Amino acid sequence: MRKVFLFLLIVFAGITTTYGQQEPQFTQNMFNKLAVNPGFAGMNRAICANMFFRQQWMGFTETVNGQENDVSPQTMLFSLHSDVRALHGGLGLVVYKDKLGYEDNIGVKFGYSFHQPLQGGYLGLGIMGGFLNKKIDFSQFNPIDAGDPLLQGAGVESDMVFDLSFGAYYYKPGLFYAGLSSSQLMEAPSTIGVDLASPQLKRHYYIMGGYQWPIPNNPDLELRPNLFVKTDFASWQYDINALMYYRTQFWGGLSYRPQDAVAILVGAQPFLNSGNKALESLKIGYSYDVTTSALGANGRSSGSHEVFLGYCFKIVIVEIPSSYRNVRFL
């Protein structure tokens, strides 16, 4: 499997990278699989809730009518998923708010994943449907031509669209994971800004993979490299990162996104139930992106901050022993 992962790493390292994404971007994507792959729903065999907050390209501003506005992208995301044995799979919910300058996107997605044991691991095939509400404030645009007729009298416009996503996710506990998925399958059109070329959702494709490699002669350390690729076949973006875990409870590592950023990641996973570590756990993660693109030139952007909080627990039904009374033995 290590050879397969290395091969994927080399292949995608040779791809020319450009950017034109519509979906929210996260650095700690190894903890945010449900948002891009419905097949992951319920794979943790527990009830798991995750929250993300990302402030991208801090200090990125624009002056409009003499007023300086903060146009740095800001993203918040919440996800919840669990396995449901009666459904032979898992259910998942994703809610997010993505602010890009004068554009606000609020999305809600709900999905189901069918689980099938396979070769010592689990294969999840999932589908997710949801609504995206998009709002753009055209009155805040700073036109090159002050008399541009398309922006004269333009104000706030909004629209809501429905779309679908599909994903396949394979997980072999303690060894590796791999996933392939696609979002915005219907490429739903929008009615916003009819005179300004209305935005249309673009189908995205994702590839993810990761491996767990215990360090020889040191059982306390484990290296976990990850690869995350997304494309709409017009542009490509990929993240290569590696996290070093200490006793599975603390981690630190680096991530590289070509032509965009180099990031530092740290985190901890304290177990809340010391009597049974498998029942309850909390994850806290932080990453800081150092912008390497032109956006970081001349100090225009001071980088990106991202905070992650995750909580998983299992519901265990304790059976109370029942007694049987016999009239012959009271």
Number of C-alpha atoms within 10 A of each C-alpha: 10 12 8 8 17 12 12 13 18 10 9 18 14 8 12 11 17 15 13 11 15 14 17 19 14 21 27 21 16 16 17 20 17 24 25 27 30 37 33 33 35 26 25 17 17 20 22 23 19 21 20 21 19 23 19 24 22 19 18 19 15 15 13 13 7 7 8 10 15 14 19 20 21 22 22 18 22 19 23 22 27 24 24 19 11 7 12 11 24 29 25 27 22 23 19 20 20 21 20 16 19 18 17 18 20 18 18 18 21 19 23 27 30 23 26 14 12 12 8 8 15 17 24 26 24 25 23 26 19 18 16 20 16 22 18 21 15 18 15 17 16 13 11 7 8 9 9 9 9 13 19 11 8 14 13 14 15 16 15 17 18 17 17 20 25 23 24 22 26 23 22 16 13 11 14 20 19 19 24 20 22 22 26 21 16 14 16 17 15 18 16 19 19 10 9 9 10 11 14 15 18 17 19 21 22 19 21 22 21 22 20 19 16 17 13 9 7 8 10 13 18 19 18 19 23 23 23 22 16 20 20 18 9 10 14 18 22 22 24 18 23 19 21 21 22 15 12 13 15 18 21 18 18 18 23 18 19 17 15 20 19 20 21 17 21 18 20 17 18 16 17 15 12 11 9 9 12 14 16 20 19 18 18 17 20 20 23 22 23 19 24 16 12 12 15 19 11 8 12 15 21 18 22 22 20 21 20 19 18 20 18 21 20 15 9 7 6 6 6 6 5 6 6 5 8 7 6 5 5 5
